[in-house]
């Protein structure tokens, strides 16, 4: 009986950890946006930061950078992209802190960046963005919070 209780406690502990991680099944602000709209560029104010340390989240495994980052559970933004064929998409953050960026694409690929936009700000370039949902989290390297601006612009390849 004691063994069963230990296994149950461990399973519940892991389940609560998974719930406190970035979750693309939830939605953020955003909406539908087309490649032609993105070619003009868009910008959104956001509070960067979160309570979930990315490397404690077994459901999130970016194939890009490996730096630290703290993110909220629901995405800050969820966009339904259309008309993306022939474009690349630049997603960047400008902030007064050490911001970090986490993205989950329609094909369930995770991307992470910390400093590629300079000034301790992140930037991710999707060279062949697909139509479909794009979830974006704007976090910080150290878990602090700050005001930031998410910028997105598409360019013809």
GULOSE-549395 format. One line per field, with one value per residue: residue number from 1; residue in three letters; x, z, y of N, C-alpha, C in turn. Coordinates in steps of 0.2 Angstrom, whole numbers, m for minus. Last residue first. Example, Ala and Ser with C-alpha at 12.3 -4.5 7.8 and 13.67 -1.06 7.14 Angstrom:
seq c(2, 1)
type c(Ser, Ala)
neast c(64, 66)
nup c(35, 39)
nnorth c(m11, m28)
caeast c(68, 62)
caup c(36, 39)
canorth c(m5, m22)
ceast c(64, 66)
cup c(39, 39)
cnorth c(0, m16)
END
This chain:
seq c(157, 156, 155, 154, 153, 152, 151, 150, 149, 148, 147, 146, 145, 144, 143, 142, 141, 140, 139, 138, 137, 136, 135, 134, 133, 132, 131, 130, 129, 128, 127, 126, 125, 124, 123, 122, 121, 120, 119, 118, 117, 116, 115, 114, 113, 112, 111, 110, 109, 108, 107, 106, 105, 104, 103, 102, 101, 100, 99, 98, 97, 96, 95, 94, 93, 92, 91, 90, 89, 88, 87, 86, 85, 84, 83, 82, 81, 80, 79, 78, 77, 76, 75, 74, 73, 72, 71, 70, 69, 68, 67, 66, 65, 64, 63, 62, 61, 60, 59, 58, 57, 56, 55, 54, 53, 52, 51, 50, 49, 48, 47, 46, 45, 44, 43, 42, 41, 40, 39, 38, 37, 36, 35, 34, 33, 32, 31, 30, 29, 28, 27, 26, 25, 24, 23, 22, 21, 20, 19, 18, 17, 16, 15, 14, 13, 12, 11, 10, 9, 8, 7, 6, 5, 4, 3, 2, 1)
type c(Unk, Unk, Unk, Unk, Unk, Unk, Unk, Unk, Unk, Unk, Unk, Unk, Unk, Unk, Unk, Unk, Unk, Unk, Unk, Unk, Unk, Unk, Unk, Unk, Unk, Unk, Unk, Unk, Unk, Unk, Unk, Unk, Unk, Unk, Unk, Unk, Unk, Unk, Unk, Unk, Unk, Unk, Unk, Unk, Unk, Unk, Unk, Unk, Unk, Unk, Unk, Unk, Unk, Unk, Unk, Unk, Unk, Unk, Unk, Unk, Unk, Unk, Unk, Unk, Unk, Unk, Unk, Unk, Unk, Unk, Unk, Unk, Unk, Unk, Unk, Unk, Unk, Unk, Unk, Unk, Unk, Unk, Unk, Unk, Unk, Unk, Unk, Unk, Unk, Unk, Unk, Unk, Unk, Unk, Unk, Unk, Unk, Unk, Unk, Unk, Unk, Unk, Unk, Unk, Unk, Unk, Unk, Unk, Unk, Unk, Unk, Unk, Unk, Unk, Unk, Unk, Unk, Unk, Unk, Unk, Unk, Unk, Unk, Unk, Unk, Unk, Unk, Unk, Unk, Unk, Unk, Unk, Unk, Unk, Unk, Unk, Unk, Unk, Unk, Unk, Unk, Unk, Unk, Unk, Unk, Unk, Unk, Unk, Unk, Unk, Unk, Unk, Unk, Unk, Unk, Unk, Unk)
neast c(54, 48, 45, 35, 37, 33, 37, 33, 40, 38, 41, 45, 50, 62, 68, 79, 75, 57, 46, 33, 27, 16, 10, 1, m8, m7, 6, 23, 38, 53, 61, 59, 69, 69, 77, 78, 90, 102, 106, 100, 93, 97, 96, 87, 74, 67, 54, 46, 33, 20, 16, 14, 26, 29, 43, 49, 62, 67, 75, 82, 74, 67, 65, 58, 59, 53, 52, 50, 47, 47, 36, 31, 15, 6, m8, m10, m10, m17, m8, m8, 3, 7, 1, 0, 12, 26, 44, 61, 77, 93, 98, 99, 92, 83, 73, 65, 54, 42, 38, 46, 52, 63, 68, 60, 51, 38, 33, 38, 40, 34, 19, 17, 11, 16, 16, 20, 22, 19, 19, 7, m2, 2, 0, m13, m21, m32, m26, m22, m18, m18, m24, m18, m10, 3, 10, 24, 19, 11, 8, 19, 18, 7, 12, 22, 14, 6, 16, 20, 9, 8, 20, 16, 5, 11, 19, 10, 4)
nup c(m247, m240, m223, m209, m192, m176, m159, m143, m130, m112, m95, m85, m71, m69, m73, m81, m95, m98, m111, m121, m132, m145, m157, m172, m183, m200, m213, m208, m212, m215, m206, m193, m182, m167, m154, m138, m130, m126, m137, m150, m154, m148, m134, m133, m140, m146, m152, m156, m167, m171, m183, m179, m166, m152, m144, m133, m128, m116, m110, m98, m101, m109, m126, m140, m150, m165, m179, m196, m208, m225, m238, m246, m237, m229, m228, m210, m193, m179, m164, m147, m134, m122, m118, m100, m91, m94, m91, m91, m95, m101, m117, m129, m146, m153, m151, m135, m127, m116, m107, m95, m88, m83, m93, m90, m76, m74, m72, m82, m95, m101, m106, m122, m137, m153, m171, m188, m205, m218, m218, m211, m221, m229, m221, m209, m194, m181, m164, m148, m132, m131, m125, m122, m128, m125, m111, m100, m84, m74, m77, m74, m60, m58, m63, m53, m42, m46, m46, m33, m27, m33, m27, m14, m13, m17, m6, 4, 0)
nnorth c(178, 193, 194, 200, 204, 209, 212, 216, 225, 227, 229, 215, 204, 190, 179, 180, 181, 182, 180, 178, 166, 162, 151, 150, 139, 142, 141, 141, 149, 147, 153, 163, 170, 178, 187, 196, 207, 212, 220, 208, 198, 186, 182, 170, 159, 144, 134, 119, 113, 110, 116, 129, 132, 142, 151, 163, 174, 185, 200, 209, 225, 234, 227, 220, 205, 197, 187, 186, 174, 173, 167, 158, 157, 163, 164, 165, 161, 165, 167, 171, 177, 172, 156, 151, 152, 163, 159, 162, 155, 151, 144, 137, 139, 125, 116, 116, 107, 105, 96, 97, 111, 116, 125, 137, 140, 151, 163, 178, 191, 206, 212, 221, 228, 224, 227, 222, 224, 222, 208, 205, 207, 196, 185, 189, 183, 182, 184, 190, 182, 164, 148, 132, 123, 126, 131, 131, 124, 118, 106, 99, 99, 91, 79, 76, 74, 63, 54, 54, 49, 36, 30, 31, 23, 10, 8, 6, m6)
caeast c(61, 48, 48, 36, 37, 33, 37, 33, 36, 41, 37, 46, 45, 59, 62, 80, 80, 64, 48, 38, 28, 22, 9, 8, m7, m9, m1, 17, 33, 47, 62, 56, 67, 68, 74, 78, 83, 99, 103, 105, 91, 99, 99, 88, 80, 69, 60, 47, 40, 22, 19, 8, 23, 27, 38, 48, 56, 68, 69, 84, 77, 72, 63, 62, 56, 58, 48, 55, 44, 50, 39, 35, 20, 13, m4, m12, m7, m19, m10, m9, m1, 5, 5, m3, 9, 20, 38, 55, 71, 88, 99, 98, 96, 87, 79, 67, 61, 45, 34, 47, 46, 60, 71, 59, 58, 40, 35, 34, 41, 38, 23, 17, 14, 11, 19, 15, 25, 19, 24, 14, m2, 2, 6, m11, m16, m30, m31, m20, m21, m16, m23, m21, m17, 0, 5, 20, 23, 15, 3, 18, 24, 6, 6, 24, 19, 3, 13, 25, 11, 3, 19, 22, 4, 6, 22, 14, 0)
caup c(m248, m246, m229, m214, m199, m181, m166, m148, m137, m119, m101, m87, m76, m67, m70, m74, m93, m96, m105, m120, m125, m143, m150, m169, m176, m195, m211, m211, m208, m219, m213, m196, m189, m170, m161, m142, m132, m122, m131, m147, m157, m155, m136, m128, m140, m140, m154, m151, m166, m164, m183, m181, m172, m154, m149, m134, m133, m119, m112, m102, m97, m105, m119, m138, m144, m161, m173, m190, m202, m219, m234, m250, m243, m227, m234, m217, m199, m184, m170, m152, m140, m122, m122, m107, m94, m91, m95, m87, m97, m96, m111, m123, m140, m154, m155, m141, m129, m120, m113, m100, m92, m79, m93, m96, m79, m76, m66, m80, m88, m102, m100, m118, m130, m148, m164, m182, m199, m216, m222, m208, m215, m232, m223, m215, m197, m188, m169, m155, m137, m129, m130, m120, m128, m132, m113, m106, m90, m73, m78, m81, m63, m56, m66, m60, m42, m45, m52, m38, m25, m34, m34, m16, m12, m21, m13, 4, 0)
canorth c(174, 188, 196, 195, 206, 203, 215, 211, 226, 225, 231, 221, 206, 197, 178, 179, 177, 185, 179, 183, 168, 166, 153, 151, 143, 139, 143, 138, 149, 144, 154, 157, 170, 171, 187, 190, 205, 207, 223, 213, 205, 187, 188, 175, 163, 148, 138, 124, 114, 109, 109, 125, 133, 135, 150, 156, 172, 179, 197, 203, 220, 237, 228, 225, 208, 200, 189, 189, 178, 172, 172, 162, 154, 163, 167, 163, 164, 161, 170, 166, 178, 179, 160, 152, 146, 161, 161, 161, 159, 151, 148, 133, 141, 131, 114, 119, 106, 110, 96, 92, 109, 112, 118, 133, 140, 144, 159, 172, 187, 200, 212, 215, 229, 223, 227, 223, 224, 229, 212, 205, 211, 203, 187, 186, 188, 180, 183, 189, 188, 171, 154, 138, 121, 128, 126, 134, 125, 125, 111, 99, 102, 98, 82, 77, 79, 70, 55, 56, 55, 41, 31, 34, 30, 13, 9, 12, 0)
ceast c(63, 55, 48, 40, 39, 33, 37, 33, 38, 37, 41, 42, 47, 54, 59, 74, 81, 69, 54, 40, 33, 21, 16, 7, 0, m8, m3, 11, 27, 41, 57, 56, 65, 66, 74, 75, 83, 92, 100, 102, 95, 97, 100, 91, 80, 74, 61, 54, 41, 30, 22, 10, 17, 24, 36, 42, 55, 61, 71, 79, 80, 75, 68, 60, 61, 55, 54, 51, 49, 47, 43, 38, 24, 18, 3, m8, m10, m16, m12, m12, m2, 1, 2, 1, 5, 17, 32, 49, 65, 82, 93, 99, 94, 91, 84, 73, 63, 52, 37, 43, 47, 53, 68, 62, 58, 47, 38, 37, 37, 39, 27, 21, 13, 15, 14, 19, 19, 22, 24, 20, 4, 2, 7, m3, m13, m26, m28, m26, m19, m20, m22, m20, m21, m7, 2, 16, 20, 20, 6, 12, 22, 12, 6, 18, 21, 8, 9, 22, 16, 5, 14, 22, 10, 5, 17, 17, 4)
cup c(m255, m246, m234, m220, m204, m188, m171, m155, m141, m124, m107, m93, m78, m72, m67, m70, m86, m94, m103, m113, m125, m136, m148, m162, m174, m188, m205, m209, m211, m215, m218, m203, m191, m177, m163, m149, m137, m124, m126, m141, m154, m158, m143, m130, m135, m142, m148, m153, m161, m164, m177, m181, m173, m160, m150, m139, m134, m123, m115, m104, m101, m100, m115, m131, m142, m155, m168, m184, m197, m214, m229, m245, m246, m232, m232, m222, m205, m191, m175, m158, m144, m129, m121, m111, m100, m94, m92, m91, m93, m98, m107, m117, m134, m147, m156, m144, m136, m121, m118, m106, m97, m82, m87, m96, m84, m79, m68, m74, m87, m95, m101, m111, m126, m141, m159, m176, m194, m209, m221, m212, m212, m226, m226, m216, m203, m190, m176, m160, m144, m133, m127, m126, m126, m133, m120, m109, m95, m78, m77, m82, m71, m59, m65, m64, m49, m45, m52, m44, m30, m32, m36, m23, m14, m20, m18, m2, 0)
cnorth c(175, 185, 191, 198, 201, 207, 209, 214, 220, 226, 229, 223, 213, 199, 185, 179, 175, 180, 183, 183, 173, 168, 156, 154, 144, 143, 139, 142, 145, 143, 151, 157, 163, 173, 180, 191, 200, 205, 218, 216, 210, 194, 190, 182, 168, 153, 143, 128, 120, 108, 107, 117, 128, 136, 143, 155, 165, 178, 190, 199, 214, 232, 232, 227, 214, 204, 191, 190, 180, 176, 169, 168, 159, 160, 168, 167, 161, 164, 164, 169, 172, 181, 168, 157, 147, 154, 159, 163, 157, 156, 148, 137, 137, 132, 119, 116, 109, 109, 101, 92, 103, 109, 114, 126, 135, 144, 153, 168, 182, 197, 205, 216, 222, 224, 227, 224, 226, 230, 219, 208, 211, 208, 194, 188, 185, 185, 181, 189, 187, 176, 160, 143, 127, 127, 129, 129, 129, 126, 118, 105, 103, 102, 89, 81, 81, 75, 62, 58, 58, 48, 36, 35, 34, 21, 12, 13, 6)
END
